[in-house]
Amino acid sequence: MKGSHLFLYLFSMSCWVDLTPTAGNKILHFGACRVSMSMTEIRAGFTAIKANIQARDPIRTLSILSYPHSLHKINSSDRCCITHHLFNFYMDKVFKHCKTEDSYVNRKISSIANSFLSMKRKLEQCHEQNQCVCGQESTEKFKQILANYEGLNVTSAAMKSLGELDILLDWMEKSP
């Protein structure tokens, strides 16, 4: 009996530590999934390169992530699914094609990509535990994001998507 109390205590503490944000981390809510992420670090990295990245965007009249196509008015239950899709999208399509001649900008992009990779792994755990249900709304909105992306050449689309990272970060931080 004594051992089960110790186990319960240690298990409770590990869950609490897992959900307690460290310096600069924030707990984000995506439906039933809760994930700790260093938004301060990502925002600082993006702010440092935002002007440089957005200056490389030749098409200012089109947006990949913003209204009316995508992230606005997503149901709380679909937030995990679309976020999971978006992290896969950024890892598989965006970061791979965002190389510049500026090593400082490339290092910042790499740092942001590493943070996204960590977040992607956490979301995959939620997905594997069936806490991340994909409804029709999230599927349709993500298809629209892909269509917007694929309508441009790969490099332009990647730079535009990276330049819109603040849209994604703002949306992620909003409470459902």
N, C-alpha and C positions, 0 to 999 in steps of 0.2 A: 504494500500500500504506500509505503514511504517513497519507493522508487517511482510510482506513478505520479505522485505530487511533484517530484523533482522533474520528471519528464514534462509534465504539463507546464510547470514554471519555465523551463528552458524553451519549450516550444512557443509559449506566449511571448517570451522575450525575443526570440528570433523573429517572430512575426512583427513585433513592435519595431525592432531595429530595422527590419526590411522595409517598413512603411514610413519610418521616420526620415525626413529629408535631412541630408547633410548640408553643410554650408553652401548656399546658392541653389540647392535642389528644391524642387517644388513637386508636390503630389498632384498628378493630373488624373482626372476622372474621365474614363472613356466607357460609358455604360457601366457594366458590372466590373470592369477592369480598372484598377488603380495602380499607377506607375509613378515612380520617383524619377525626375529628370532634371538635369542642370540647365535650366532655361537661361540663367544669368550668363553662363559660359557661352552658350550657343548664340544668344543675342549679342554679346560683346564681340564674338568672332564675326558675326554677320554685319554688325554695325561698322566694323573696321574695313570691310570690303564692299559694302552695299553700293556706294557711289561708283566704284570701279566696275562692278558686275552690271549694274543697271545701265551704265554708259555703253556697254557692249550689246545692249538689246536694240536691234534696229527697228523692231515693230512695236511701237508704243500704243497702238490702238487695240491690241488684242491682249487678253489676260488668260492664263491657263487655270488659275485657282479662284479667281474672284467672281462675284455675282454677275450674271444670273446662273452660271453654269454649275457651281459646285458646292462650296462649303457652307453656304448659308442655309439656315432652316433644316438642319439635319436632326432627326429624332435622336434622343439620348441613347436609345438602344442600338442605333446604327453608328455611333461615334467610334466605338472600338474597331468595328469592321473597316470603316473608311480610313481610319488612322493607320491600321495595319496595312491596308493597300497603299496608302500614301508613303509610308516608310519603305515598303518594297519598291515602289515607284522611284523614290529619290535615290535609293541604293542602286537599283538596277539600271536606271535610265539617266538620271540627272548627274550625280557626282562623277560617273564614269566619263562624261563628256565635257566636264568643266575644267579644262586645263588652260592656263594662261602662260604668257611669257614672264610673268611676275612671280618669283618664288615666294614672296610674302603672301600674296593672294592665294597661291596654291597651298601653302601651309595652313592658312585659315580654312580653306575649303576642306582640306583633309581632316582638320580638327572637328569641324561641324559634321563631316561624314562619319567620323568615329563615334561621336555622340549619337547620331542617328542609328548607327549599327547597334549600339548598346540598347537603345530604345526599341529597335526592331526585335531584338532577341526577347526583351521583356514582353512585348505584345504577342510574340509567337507563343509564349507560355500561356497567356490568356486564351489565345486562339485554340491551342491544343487542349485546354481544359474546358472548352465549349463555353467560355465566358464572352466570346466575341462572335456574336451571331450576325450574319450578313443578310439584311433584308433587301427588298427590291429597291428601296430608295437609295441606299448606299451603293448598291451595284450600278444603278443608272447614273448616279452622280460621278462615280469613278470612271465609268465608260466615257462620260463627257470630258473629264479631265484628260483622259488618254487621247480622245479625238482631237482636243485642242493642241495637245503636245505633238501628236503625229502629223498634224497639219503643217508643221514647220520643219525646216531641216534640223537634223539632230543637234548640232552645236547651238544654233539659235534657240531651239526649244529648251535645251539644258540650261543655257544662260538665263533665259526668261524665267524658267522654273526656280532657279536659284535666286534670281532677283526678286521673286515673289515670296521668298521664305518668311518674311515678316507677316504676310497674310496667314500663312499656315501656323506660325507660332502664336499669333494673336488668337486665332480660332481655337487652338489647342488649350490655351489658358482660360478661355471663357468657360464659365460653369454652365453645364447643361440645364 
